């Protein structure tokens, strides 16, 4: 297991280095002049003489590999550059937006787990009944709903018509419910099917049949045996969903005017704020590879039968 973790850690570092190189390269070949953007952000008229002086100070006249090395050293020290659109250090902007995205993602994940687990298990227990058909219809409808359409419908009914919720103050607890529902409902359709299939698969296992033969109560079998084993197959899917939610869902955040990473990325594209985009892409790459790493390690720890990469002898 130790070898596996070290190997995956090395792969994580290599992927991050590749992501940083590609991110810097794309910014390097972009047509915009970082020196001009820097001066404009500080309300300074970019004359030719001043531009040349600023380029020299920023190291833009150095060879590409030198610029990349200096930028990478700055990143490792926590210096991601200066955001011309936010007029703030990129690390500070990312930190403040990340907190809002985490708040929204946690609410969406809680709703997702509650909906999916309850409906998925109920559908498996009531297989081939009317309840099962209704839940399958709900999951199909959830998968089919576009997020932007669902968000607009929720705003129209619950904010405009019923006035039960507000979306004007993102720091109010009341404002997080509707965007969280907009994120959770489409995802829950897929999870309901996965949990239903996983629970049904466990029903046919010998240990479940044996437990029933010994007279163990059905609820105890479900809680102690079926659910823990069924949920192992959901961990990978849940990890990817967490990464997507933390990546910032651009459409949902813009519909609800939510000041998270998604809306920040859209503003960075609109104002050609390449330093902020660099920081965002690098940060998202780190989130994705880190969560995948944690999911792989967690899966192995929960299920010793699973062995990836030929590390069977190390556990």
N, C-alpha and C positions, 0 to 999 in steps of 0.2 A: 504493500500500500504506500509506503514511504517513497519507493521508486516512482510509483505512478504519479504521486502528488508533485515530486520534483520535476518529472518529465513534463507534466501538464503546465507547471509553473514556467518552465523554459519556453514552451510553446506560446504561452501567454505573452512573455516578454518579446519574442520574435514577431508575433502578430502586431503588438503595439508599435514596435519599431517600424514595421512595414506600413502600418496605418499612418504613423507620423510622417514618414517619408512621402507617401502619396499625397497626404493632406498639404504638406508644404510645397510639393511640386506643382499641384494644381493652382495654389495661390501664386506661386512664382511665375507661372506662364499666363496668368490672368492679365488682361489689358490695363487694369487700373494701376495708378502710381501710388504706392503706400505713402510716399513723402507728401504728395499733394493732398491725400486724404487726411494725413496727420495735421497739416497746416490748416486745412479747411475746418477740421474739427475744433481747432483752437481759434477760429475766426480770424485767421491770418491770410492776407492776400498772397497767393503762391507765385511770386515773381520767379523768373528763371534763375537768378543768382541765389535766391533763398532756397529754391528747390534743390539746386546742386549741393548747397551746403547741408541741407537736411538729409539728402541721400547719403552723403559722406558720413554724417553723424549716425545714421541708422544702419550703416554698413551695407547699403544696397549696391554699392559699387564693387563689393567683394565677389569672388567666384561663388557659384551656387553652393558647392559643398561646404564652403566656409560659413555662408549664411545659414545653411541648414544646421550645421554643428552648433553655431551660436544660439540659434532658435531652440534647438533641442536641449542645450544646457540651461537655457532660461526656463523651459517647460519643467525640467527636472527640479528647478529651484522654486517652482510655483509661479513663474512670471510668464503668462500667456499673451502678453501684449496689452495694447490699449484699444478699447472699443470706441471708434469714431462716432457711432450712432448713439451710444449710451453715455459717452463722455465719462467713462469709468474704466478701471482695470477689468480685463476680461474675466479674471478669476473671481472678482467680486460680483460681477453680473451673473456669472454661472452659478455661484453659490446662492444668491438670493432667488434666482429663478428656479433652481433645483429644489429649494424648500417648498415652493408652491406646487411643483410637479409631484414631489413625494406625497404631499398632503392629498392631492387629487388621486394619485395612484393607489395609496393605501385605502382610501374610501372605496375606490372601484374594485380593488381586490377583495375587500371584505364582502361587498355586495355580490361579487362574482362567486366566491366560495359558498356563501349562504344559499344563493339561488341554485347553483349547479349541484351542490352536494345533496340538498334536500330533494330537488326534483329528479336528479339522476338516480338516487337510491330508491325513491318512491316508484319511479318508472320501472326499475328492475324488479322490485318486490311485487308490483301489480302488473307484471308482464301479460300482454295480450288481453288486458281489460280496457274499459272505457277510459279510466284514468291514464293508463299507459298511452293510449292514442292521443289524448288531449296534451299530455306532456311532450310527446313527439311532435305534435303540431306547434307547440310553443317554441321548442328548440329550433324547428325549421323556420318559423317566423323570425326568431332572433338572429339566425345566421343570414337571413335574406335582407334584413333591414340595413340600409346604409346609415352610417353614423350621423352624417349631416342632416338627413331627413328625420331621423329619430330625435335628434337634438332640437330641430325646429318645431316638431310636433309637441315635444315636452314643454318648450318655452311658451308656445301658443296656448296650450291647455292649462298648465299649472301656474304660469306666471301672468299671462295676459287675461285669461278667462277666470280662473279660480283665485288667483292672487295668493296662492299657498306658499310660494317660494319667491325669493329675490335672486337676481344675478348681478346686481350692481356693485355689491361689496364682496370681493373674493375672500376677504379675511373673516367674513361672517360664516358660521357653521351652516347656516341655512342655504348658503350659495353653493356649497360643494355637492349637494345631493343630486341635483339634476345633471351636471356634467359627469358625475360618477356613474349615474344610471345609464347615461348615453354610452359610456365606455363599457360598462359591465354587461348590458343586455345582449349586444351582438356577440361578445365573447362567450357568454354563458350558454348560448345555443350549442356551440361546439363542445363545451365541457360536459353538458348534460348527456350528450351522446357517448362521450368517452367514459364517463363514470358509469353509465348504464351498462355499456358493453363490458367494462372491467368487473363490475359486480356480478353480472351474469356468468362471466368466465369463472369466477371464483366459486360460484354456486355448484359447479360440476366437479370441483376438485375433491379428491378422496378424503382430505382432512375435514371438509365440511360435511360430507356424507357420514363420516365416522362420528363427528360431533353430534349430529342429529340422532344417530343410532344409539349414542350413549344417553340421550334424553336431555341434552343441554338446551336451554331456552333459546329460541330463535333470535331474540334481541341480543343475547350475550354472544352468540355466534357472529352476528353482524358486527358488533362493536369490537370484539376481541380478535376476530380472525379475518372476516371478509374485508371490512373497510381498510385496515392497515395494509393488507396485501394489494387491494384494488388501487389504493391511492398512490402506490409506488409508480405505477405506470403514468400517473398524471403529473408527476414532479417535473419531468422535462418540459412538458407543455406549459405548466405554470411558470417555470423559469423563463421561458421565451416570452410569455405574456407580460411578466414583470418588466423584462427588458424593453418591450415595446411601449409599455405605459410610462416607464421612466424616460424613454427617449422623447417623450412629449408628443402627444397626438395633435398635430397642427390644426386639423379641421375643427375638432371639438374645442380646443382652447380658443380658437378665434371666434367660433360661434358664441361661446359664453364669455368672451373677453377675459379669459383666464390668463394671468401673467406668469405663465410657466415657460418651460424650455421650447415647446413647440411654437408659440407665438413669438418668442425671442428669435428663433431660427428664421422664421418668415420675415421679421423686421430686418434681420441681418442681410438676407438676400435682397430685400427691397432697397436698402440703403447701401448695398455693396460693401458691407462691413466685413472685410475678409479676415481680420484678426479674430473677430467674434465667431465667424464661421469655422475658422481653424480650431478654436477652442472647443466649439460645440461638437464638431466631428470627432476630434480626438477624445473628448469626454465620453461621447456615445460609444466609440469603439471600446474604450476601457470598461464601460458598463456592460456591454454585450459579452466580451470575452470573460470578464470576471464572473458574471452570472452563470455562463455556460460552465466555467470551471467549478463553481460551487455546486451546480446541479449534478455534474459528473461525479464529484467526490461524494455528495450526499447520497446519490443512487447506489454507489458501491458500499457505503457504510450501512445503508438500510437493508440492502439485499446482498449478502456475501456470495450468492451464486453468480452474481454479475461480475464478470472480469473483462476489463477492456485493455487491449494492448499487450496481452500476454504477461500480466503481472500476478498470475495465480499464486505463485510461491511466496509472495511477499506479505501476505495478509496473515 
